[in-house]
Amino acid sequence: MSAAITSGGFALHAQNAITAIEREGIEIAKWDLEGRPVSAQAEGVYYRRGISGEVMARGRLERAGRVLPEADRRSVLARLRALAADAEKALRLAPAAPTESIELEKRLEKILSIGIETLEAERGKFLTVYRPVPILPPDRVLSFVVQLTEGCPWNRCSFCGLYPDRDFRVRGPDELAEHVRRALALFGRAAILRKSIYIGDGDPFTLPDGRILPLIDRILETFREEEARGTALPSPRDLYSFARLHSLRGRTAGSFAAFRARGFRRLYIGVETGNPDLYRILKKPGDLRDLPPVVQELRRAGLAVGLIFLVGVGGARFRAAHREASAQLVASLPLGPDDLVYLSPFRLVEESEYARWAAEEGIEPLERPAIGGEAAEMVRRMRVLGSRAKASYYPLEHFVY
């Protein structure tokens, strides 16, 4: 059902998956079909609320966002509720067609029936279904996450602080099916916003094919069952996942084809750097020389890759070597139009092994403006070396799930 009304300085839109309200070009906000705020823009600041209940804010001129503390989060929610209440008053004065007015009235009634305390209580509900989701690639932020595994099977990279709160474990088939059902219940009708499935956490591909493929089948089977029962909206069909280079080496195009047949479209690999010395300092498992054959086999199977590099890692000492080796590595790969290269600004994790090494070695860190310039220079070098791979900036601070 789609409806649109303009009245009293407000533009109201009831779309298939979203209710949008705009006030005189000053404020705009969107809610999902369960009446929960999804995003907003006001006074030069963009806000996004995740199903986790966290709210991220980013200024118009800022490259990085920030997760709001409780008081600020509640203030944003109160402002959005007031916006919806004012829009409801304006709707009453609108000479709209009956069907459009009725649909928008229903949407606004749903939005206003959910108080701030109810929205805040959803933070606890989220944690009964998911472990915190610390990261997704920028093009997958609206994926439906299924945590086939929890944590990272390696979890010893010297720089990483993504999974400090959990040991690695694999969900069994029945637990996995229940996880999917509870996640669908959490999203409710808002699941329509989720256009793909992301298989988490850090690296499900550490499992051999004979173990991971039946679990993937169980996930897809559960989606189909819930859809058939009418307890879920039509499920997304495309699958994505993080994978460590170490877990992918030795797999052939025939192996990857089995994942392609189940709906996988792209795997994301944290390469971090093309410089072997820095790669060892980062304590990444495996060998950079494995990347070209892995990418080749993935491409032969029809799967795309997303390669992630850390801009600024290694500080001033490794600046030139990291940039040049990474650009050369990308240029050497058989990348296609669906492949992506992400340049993620390095964030120092205090108390990490990398932080201790940098302090002992006197590594001068790159400041944020320098990191932005370094990302642009890395892309320029990739182009000079002949790579036409799609490259984009990937700040972790933009993310809330």
Secondary structure, 3 states (H helix, E strand, C coil): CCEEEEECCEEEEECCCCEEEEECCCEEEEECCCCCEEEEEECCEEEEECCCCCEEEEECCCCCCEECCHHHHHHHHHHHHHHHHHHHHHHHCCCCCHHHHHHHHHHHHHHHCCCHHHHHHHHHHHHHHCCCCCCCCHHHCCEEEEECEECCCCCCCCCCCCCCCCCCEECCHHHHHHHHHHHHHHHHHHHHHCCEEEEECCCHHHCCHHHHHHHHHHHHHHHHHHHHHCCCCCCCCCEEEECCHHHHCCCCHHHHHHHHHCCEEEEEEEEECCCHHHHHHCCCCCCHHHHHHHHHHHHHCCCEEEEEEEECCCHHHHHHHHHHHHHHHHHHCCCCCCCEEEEEECCCCCCCHHHHHHHHHCCCCCCHHHHHHHHHHHHHHHHHCCCCCEEEECCHHHCCC
